[in-house]
Amino acid sequence: MKTLISTFVAVAAAYVVNAGAVVYVSESGSNTEPYDTLERASTTLTNALAYIKGQPIEEGVRPRIKIVGKNVYKSKLDLANVEIFGESWDADSLSVGSQASRILIGENVLIHTLRFTRESASNNIDMNLYGLFEMSGQSSVISNCHIKGMWTKTVDIGYEVAGNAKAGLITHSLFTENRSNNGGTDSK
């Protein structure tokens, strides 16, 4: 019986990322793996992504990461085969914290119900030089998001962002205070 229980526990632990499983990200979490509750939430999206990449994933499952509250990222996020979502774009957000911060969206990414913005209006990110989103995955979707003060269209493809995405779909989203390649902004 003891062997049977040990085998069951080992098999159950091998599929941490299975259908319906959610990895939580909250700056007030305890940063305790497997980040499966709000209390044990990862404190950064970067940690949550690294954790997921190190886990076996049930076939056909796209790992799910729930952002709770404001989360600031200060590095390049390279996304593929993942769902990132919040409860409400009024409460849950991903904020850029530096000019090195970028979200590269590859294949099979679903991002929904979040607000994308800068950490603060005074963090001096030069939006004419730095693209903060780039979507190249044909199967990727951004939906029901509020993209505020971050989106820019540039001629230089090296700094291109999702507004001029090479692939993917952006739908049912609100854009405010974003710049275009003619120097203007959209609605405020």
C-alpha positions as CSV (number, residue, x, y, z in Angstrom):
1,M,0.0,0.0,0.0
2,K,2.9,2.4,0.9
3,T,4.4,1.8,-2.6
4,L,1.1,2.5,-4.3
5,I,0.7,5.8,-2.4
6,S,4.3,6.8,-3.2
7,T,3.7,6.1,-6.9
8,F,0.5,8.1,-6.9
9,V,2.1,11.1,-5.2
10,A,5.1,10.9,-7.7
11,V,2.7,10.8,-10.7
12,A,0.5,13.6,-9.3
13,A,3.6,15.8,-8.7
14,A,4.8,15.1,-12.3
15,Y,1.9,17.0,-13.8
16,V,1.9,20.2,-11.8
17,V,0.9,22.1,-15.0
18,N,-2.3,20.3,-16.1
19,A,-5.7,21.2,-17.4
20,G,-7.3,23.9,-15.2
21,A,-4.1,24.5,-13.1
22,V,-3.3,28.2,-12.5
23,V,0.0,29.7,-11.4
24,Y,-0.5,32.9,-9.5
25,V,1.5,36.1,-9.6
26,S,1.1,38.8,-7.0
27,E,3.6,41.2,-5.5
28,S,2.1,40.3,-2.0
29,G,2.6,36.5,-2.5
30,S,5.1,34.4,-0.5
31,N,7.0,33.3,-3.6
32,T,6.5,29.6,-2.7
33,E,6.5,27.0,-5.4
34,P,4.2,25.7,-7.0
35,Y,2.6,29.2,-6.8
36,D,-0.8,27.5,-6.9
37,T,-2.6,29.8,-4.5
38,L,-2.8,33.5,-4.0
39,E,-0.9,33.1,-0.7
40,R,1.9,31.2,-2.3
41,A,1.9,33.3,-5.5
42,S,5.1,34.1,-7.3
43,T,6.1,37.7,-6.7
44,T,7.2,38.2,-10.4
45,L,6.0,37.1,-13.8
46,T,9.6,36.2,-14.6
47,N,9.7,33.7,-11.8
48,A,6.4,32.2,-12.7
49,L,7.5,31.7,-16.4
50,A,10.7,30.1,-15.3
51,Y,8.8,27.7,-13.0
52,I,6.4,26.7,-15.7
53,K,9.3,26.0,-18.2
54,G,10.8,23.6,-15.7
55,Q,7.6,21.5,-15.2
56,P,6.2,18.7,-17.3
57,I,3.1,19.9,-19.1
58,E,0.1,17.7,-19.8
59,E,-0.3,17.3,-23.6
60,G,-2.5,19.8,-25.3
61,V,-2.5,22.1,-22.2
62,R,-1.5,25.8,-22.4
63,P,-0.2,26.8,-18.9
64,R,-2.2,29.5,-17.2
65,I,-0.8,32.4,-15.2
66,K,-3.1,34.7,-13.3
67,I,-1.8,38.2,-12.5
68,V,-3.3,39.6,-9.3
69,G,-2.8,43.3,-8.7
70,K,0.0,45.3,-10.2
71,N,3.1,43.5,-11.4
72,V,6.1,45.4,-12.7
73,Y,8.5,43.7,-15.0
74,K,12.0,45.0,-15.7
75,S,13.4,42.4,-18.1
76,K,12.6,40.9,-21.5
77,L,9.7,38.5,-21.4
78,D,9.8,35.8,-24.1
79,L,6.4,34.2,-24.2
80,A,5.2,31.1,-26.0
81,N,2.6,28.4,-25.2
82,V,1.1,30.3,-22.3
83,E,-2.0,32.1,-21.2
84,I,-1.6,35.2,-19.0
85,F,-4.7,36.8,-17.6
86,G,-6.3,38.9,-14.8
87,E,-9.7,39.3,-13.3
88,S,-10.1,42.9,-14.4
89,W,-8.0,45.4,-16.2
90,D,-8.9,48.0,-13.6
91,A,-7.2,46.0,-10.9
92,D,-4.7,43.7,-12.6
93,S,-1.8,45.0,-14.7
94,L,1.6,44.4,-16.1
95,S,3.7,47.6,-15.9
96,V,7.0,48.3,-17.6
97,G,9.8,49.3,-15.2
98,S,12.7,50.0,-17.5
99,Q,13.7,50.6,-21.1
100,A,15.1,47.1,-21.3
101,S,11.6,45.7,-20.6
102,R,9.9,44.1,-23.6
103,I,7.3,41.5,-24.2
104,L,8.1,39.2,-27.1
105,I,4.9,37.3,-28.0
106,G,5.6,34.1,-29.9
107,E,3.3,31.2,-30.8
108,N,0.2,30.0,-28.9
109,V,0.0,32.9,-26.4
110,L,-3.3,34.2,-25.1
111,I,-3.2,37.4,-23.0
112,H,-6.5,38.8,-21.7
113,T,-8.2,41.0,-19.2
114,L,-5.1,43.0,-18.2
115,R,-3.9,46.5,-18.3
116,F,-0.5,47.2,-19.9
117,T,1.1,50.5,-18.8
118,R,4.3,52.1,-17.7
119,E,5.3,51.9,-14.0
120,S,4.7,55.7,-13.7
121,A,4.2,58.6,-16.1
122,S,7.6,60.0,-15.0
123,N,9.8,56.9,-15.7
124,N,11.1,58.6,-18.8
125,I,10.9,55.7,-21.2
126,D,11.5,57.1,-24.7
127,M,8.5,55.7,-26.6
128,N,10.0,56.9,-29.9
129,L,13.0,54.6,-29.5
130,Y,11.8,51.6,-27.6
131,G,9.0,49.2,-28.6
132,L,7.6,47.4,-25.6
133,F,5.5,44.7,-27.3
134,E,6.3,42.6,-30.4
135,M,4.0,39.9,-31.6
136,S,5.2,37.4,-34.1
137,G,3.1,34.3,-33.3
138,Q,0.4,33.6,-35.8
139,S,-1.6,31.7,-33.2
140,S,-1.4,34.4,-30.5
141,V,-4.1,36.7,-29.3
142,I,-4.4,39.7,-27.1
143,S,-8.0,40.3,-26.1
144,N,-10.0,42.4,-23.7
145,C,-6.9,44.4,-22.5
146,H,-6.3,48.1,-21.8
147,I,-3.1,49.2,-23.4
148,K,-2.2,52.7,-22.0
149,G,0.8,54.9,-22.8
150,M,3.0,52.1,-24.1
151,W,2.1,51.4,-27.7
152,T,4.0,52.9,-30.5
153,K,4.3,52.4,-34.3
154,T,7.8,52.9,-35.7
155,V,9.3,52.6,-39.1
156,D,12.4,50.8,-37.7
157,I,11.3,47.1,-37.4
158,G,14.0,46.6,-34.7
159,Y,11.8,48.5,-32.3
160,E,8.5,47.5,-33.7
161,V,5.7,46.7,-31.3
162,A,2.5,44.8,-31.4
163,G,0.7,47.7,-33.0
164,N,2.6,46.8,-36.1
165,A,2.7,43.1,-35.3
166,K,3.9,40.7,-38.0
167,A,1.2,38.2,-36.9
168,G,-1.4,37.4,-34.3
169,L,-4.7,39.0,-33.4
170,I,-5.5,41.9,-31.1
171,T,-9.2,42.2,-30.4
172,H,-11.7,43.8,-28.1
173,S,-9.0,46.0,-26.4
174,L,-8.9,49.7,-25.4
175,F,-6.0,51.8,-26.4
176,T,-5.3,55.2,-24.7
177,E,-2.5,57.7,-24.6
178,N,-0.4,55.7,-27.1
179,R,1.9,57.3,-29.7
180,S,1.9,56.7,-33.5
181,N,4.7,57.0,-36.0
182,N,3.5,60.5,-36.9
183,G,4.1,61.8,-33.4
184,G,0.5,62.0,-32.4
185,T,-1.4,60.1,-29.8
186,D,-4.7,58.2,-29.7
187,S,-7.6,59.1,-27.5
188,K,-6.9,60.1,-23.9
